Amino acid sequence: MQIDNDPIKEESELLSYTLRIYHDFYSKNDITLLLASLAPDVSWCGGGPQMMRTGRSEVMQFFVSTKEEMIPFAIHNETTAVHRLSADFINIIIASDLQTLPSTPLFLKEHLKCDILYRKNPDCANGIGWEIVHINNSVSYDKLKPDEAFAITEGTRAYQHLTETPAPSEDKLAFFHMIGGKLTSTLSPQELRCLSILPIFDEFTIQGAAAVCIHTDIYALLKKLIHQEFILHHTKTPSTYALYPLIREFLHEKFSLLPKEEQSHYLTRAAQYFLSLQQYTKSMSYANRAGNYSLCLRIFSRGADSILLSSSRTYPMDLLNHIPSSVLRKHMQLVLYILLDLYFTKAHSIYQKIYNRIDALLTGKDGDIFRELLKTYTSFNHLPSMITHMKNAETIMNHTTSRQKLYVPPLGHLCPSFTLLYHSVPGKFREEIEQLITLQKLSASINHKHNQEEWALCLQAEYCYHTGQWKKSAQILAHLSTLPAFAHELTLRARVLYIQGFMAYFQNDASSLSDIYEKLQSLLPRTTSYESLLIQLCSLRLRSTIPHIAEKNISPASEPESPLRHSPGLTYQELIETHTLIKPGNGIPLLYAALRNERFSRERHSVLGEIYSYLYQAIAYDMLNKPDDFHKSLTKALTLAALDHIISPFLLLASHLPVTWSQIRGSDSMNHLIQDIALFVQERKYHLEVKYMQSPLLKETLTGKELRIIHLAVSGKTNREIAEELHLAEITIKKALSRIYKSWGSGTERNWLPL
């Protein structure tokens, strides 16, 4: 309804409307009218820099996000003033005292002056013909009683002091004194004791609090505290509570005054509670704070993967120094994991000290096996040395029957691509694949796993993928998907899906790509920590690199914890993070990241990592309009990749490399690679591209339906399942597959071609 054009009546009705907004906002926590009245170019100024906002969406976001933190206040001594600045602008000022309601235990008060500037706009959304273009809040307060000297500040967010520490120390001390008085008057000594223990939690449930404070009725205490409204609150997680930060700080001071033994007792209880829930990282964190080393070792024995893969180290680095030798001898697998963690995170002094102790402790065959396995991994990326040490370990194991149960840690170091980590000598890619197969077979043999053939196929398929031999890679993966280990070894399935995802992308098969991504996500509920992180890293790489995934807005699972501490796995994560910088205006940060990647890739002897770093540098130089540097970086990448005909990085980044490929000249191998890249860029749609070593890139055109059939076959579906999914007869599927395999030169369906 439009306000009457009579100026006096117009001002009166606008004042009345403004008071409704004001009272709804401060007394009822209702922001509906306020949001409806904001102009597109509105600005809001409050009592602190965090409240400076400009633009309707920005201001709306602020009010909506803070609405949950508002509490009702009583409004007293209200005065108003209306100033018509022109025919199109009216300023309304409201001044009042705001104070918490009598039922609120914590008495806070402030003087508020609110200036609201309206602009006339008959078309504005609120229907009254005026819109708010500026709001300014001014806050002041008088010192009240000594125990109640804190006022509502920073605008009128609910108990702002409980979420943001006030700067002046005297204010904080006054607040603490006031809180102490409030708690003492409302809680029993036993409840106060329990409350002083709760700050050990960031957030907690009734069950968690009860596990620590076993002599207190936690339910009754929390109910009492929730009603007091200024101590703790419900979090967004159902049935979970958290103390307000300033209250937590106050109570933490109380907890720190308890005797050390008593603090350790409560922290140990918390560790045991989280251990019972299989939340190993949290459990380890509390056991570490308690200084309970025997419990730390027990937690480690049950959740080593979770703890070692957490984003921050939760276990004490000197843990093994506190464990008796007799106990260490029984946990040599954990000792191996911890030593590798210390080695790869460059904690050299601690690593050497612990190693010296273990070296002196271990005798006989057990010690020899342990040392050989440790040498295997500390020889990282030098495949001949790794194979030698692992062969030595296997030989010793085969000649003793009394050895401990020592297993080989997973190869790959949480990287979906083995070759990204282990391809270290340019021109030796094919040879290194054979070495990796040998290494993986040794690992499987020591760990009593019968999956040597499956891993050999996976590594062959990855080699073919990187070198553009997609037909051969598809054949290998099709055969691999029929073998027993594929069904139950999730790290193998994840890596297979990872390769299939990128091949589907290169072949413009968006439908298969989405199916592959969803299959990858479907593995997560069945995983252990190690498997889960690997699968999430595969998913993250697909999402960060392939537009089809982002365009479909597929809801991702929770992101993997970052950053990984293990040096070998970092190369992969750095490439993912660098790829996200490819955005307009990001030339400088992208260049810095790419130069850093180059240095780290060289340190870790990663040929693929170095190729990617040069390509990222080229993209950055193009953003910065430096054509000479662009061509130099691109040439470096091509020169390094041409020795093994590694084409995959160029195809992934082709859309970001504005270059006329036919104008680039180099060695014969480089020209061969450039020719294949150019073919991909020019004729990408619905072509399956196959690269044979020492031969031109072949193109075999498939129809969209045939391409769909072959991708379903590669994913492991039977002919009947494919027929049902595509609503075709089973005989049609058989004929289509027969034609495809025949055109590939293979007489046997779903066969694989050895390297």
HELIX and SHEET records of a PDB file:
HELIX    1   1 PRO A    7  SER A   27  1                                  21    
HELIX    2   2 THR A   32  ALA A   36  1                                   5    
HELIX    3   3 PRO A   49  MET A   51  5                                   3    
HELIX    4   4 ARG A   56  THR A   66  1                                  11    
HELIX    5   5 LYS A   67  GLU A   69  5                                   3    
HELIX    6   6 PRO A  146  GLU A  148  5                                   3    
HELIX    7   7 GLN A  160  THR A  163  1                                   4    
HELIX    8   8 SER A  169  THR A  186  1                                  18    
HELIX    9   9 PRO A  189  ILE A  197  1                                   9    
HELIX   10  10 LEU A  198  ILE A  200  5                                   3    
HELIX   11  11 ILE A  206  VAL A  212  1                                   7    
HELIX   12  12 ILE A  218  GLN A  228  1                                  11    
HELIX   13  13 PRO A  245  SER A  256  1                                  12    
HELIX   14  14 LYS A  260  SER A  276  1                                  17    
HELIX   15  15 TYR A  280  ALA A  290  1                                  11    
HELIX   16  16 TYR A  293  LEU A  308  1                                  16    
HELIX   17  17 LEU A  319  HIS A  322  5                                   4    
HELIX   18  18 SER A  325  LEU A  328  1                                   4    
HELIX   19  19 MET A  332  PHE A  344  1                                  13    
HELIX   20  20 HIS A  348  LEU A  361  1                                  14    
HELIX   21  21 GLY A  364  THR A  378  1                                  15    
HELIX   22  22 LEU A  383  ASN A  398  1                                  16    
HELIX   23  23 PHE A  418  TYR A  422  1                                   5    
HELIX   24  24 PHE A  429  ILE A  446  1                                  18    
HELIX   25  25 GLN A  452  HIS A  466  1                                  15    
HELIX   26  26 TRP A  470  LEU A  480  1                                  11    
HELIX   27  27 PRO A  484  HIS A  488  1                                   5    
HELIX   28  28 LEU A  490  PHE A  506  1                                  17    
HELIX   29  29 ALA A  510  SER A  522  1                                  13    
HELIX   30  30 LEU A  524  ARG A  526  5                                   3    
HELIX   31  31 SER A  529  THR A  545  1                                  17    
HELIX   32  32 PRO A  547  GLU A  551  1                                   5    
HELIX   33  33 SER A  567  HIS A  579  1                                  13    
HELIX   34  34 GLY A  587  GLU A  603  1                                  17    
HELIX   35  35 VAL A  607  MET A  623  1                                  17    
HELIX   36  36 PRO A  627  ALA A  642  1                                  16    
HELIX   37  37 SER A  648  LEU A  652  1                                   5    
HELIX   38  38 ALA A  654  HIS A  656  5                                   3    
HELIX   39  39 TRP A  661  GLN A  663  5                                   3    
HELIX   40  40 ASP A  668  GLN A  682  1                                  15    
HELIX   41  41 GLY A  704  VAL A  714  1                                  11    
HELIX   42  42 ASN A  719  LEU A  726  1                                   8    
HELIX   43  43 GLU A  730  SER A  743  1                                  14    
SHEET    1   A 6 ARG A  53  THR A  54  0                                        
SHEET    2   A 6 LEU A  38  CYS A  45 -1                                        
SHEET    3   A 6 TRP A 130  SER A 140  1                                        
SHEET    4   A 6 LYS A 109  LYS A 120 -1                                        
SHEET    5   A 6 PHE A  89  THR A 100 -1                                        
SHEET    6   A 6 PHE A  73  ARG A  84 -1                                        
SHEET    1   B 2 LEU A 232  HIS A 234  0                                        
SHEET    2   B 2 TYR A 241  LEU A 243 -1                                        
SHEET    1   C 2 HIS A 687  VAL A 690  0                                        
SHEET    2   C 2 LEU A 698  THR A 701 -1                                        
END                                                                             
